[in-house]
């Protein structure tokens, strides 16, 4: 990760479901103090058209969390926020 974070990808051999675990170092814009319940960073979904999915949700009033055009955005990856403020990724 360009901000110094680390990640590991776990994949179930039968279902092929994947879980990515992330760690953010001090100074990362994504590191937050731990509080009980503060365990979900975001959940991601592979979709056929990430940008179209993102734009449709934003047009419907779903708040954007991070778009590729944002300072720390990644090309082809889009994020919105659910009602609790959790990030949902589309790639």
C-alpha positions, 0 to 999 in steps of 0.5 A, spaced: 500 500 500 502 506 498 501 509 505 505 503 508 499 499 510 500 491 509 495 486 507 494 479 507 488 475 502 485 469 505 481 464 500 477 458 502 479 452 497 472 450 496 468 456 495 473 461 493 470 466 498 476 471 499 477 475 505 482 481 505 485 483 512 489 490 512 493 493 517 495 501 517 501 504 520 501 510 525 500 516 520 496 512 515 490 516 513 486 510 514 488 508 521 484 510 527 484 508 534 481 502 536 474 502 540 470 496 541 466 494 535 471 498 530 473 492 527 470 492 520 474 497 515 470 495 509 467 490 505 468 489 497 464 486 492 467 484 485 462 487 480 461 487 472 462 495 472 465 498 478 464 505 476 457 505 474 455 501 480 458 507 484 455 512 480 448 509 480 448 509 488 451 516 489 446 519 484 441 515 489 443 519 495 448 514 498 454 518 500 461 517 497 467 515 501 473 515 496 473 515 488 479 514 484 479 522 483 480 523 490 487 524 493 488 517 495 483 513 490 486 507 486 484 507 479 478 502 478 476 502 485 470 506 488 467 506 495 461 508 498 458 509 505 453 504 508 448 508 513 452 506 519 458 509 515 462 503 514 465 503 507 463 498 501 468 497 495 466 496 488 472 493 484 
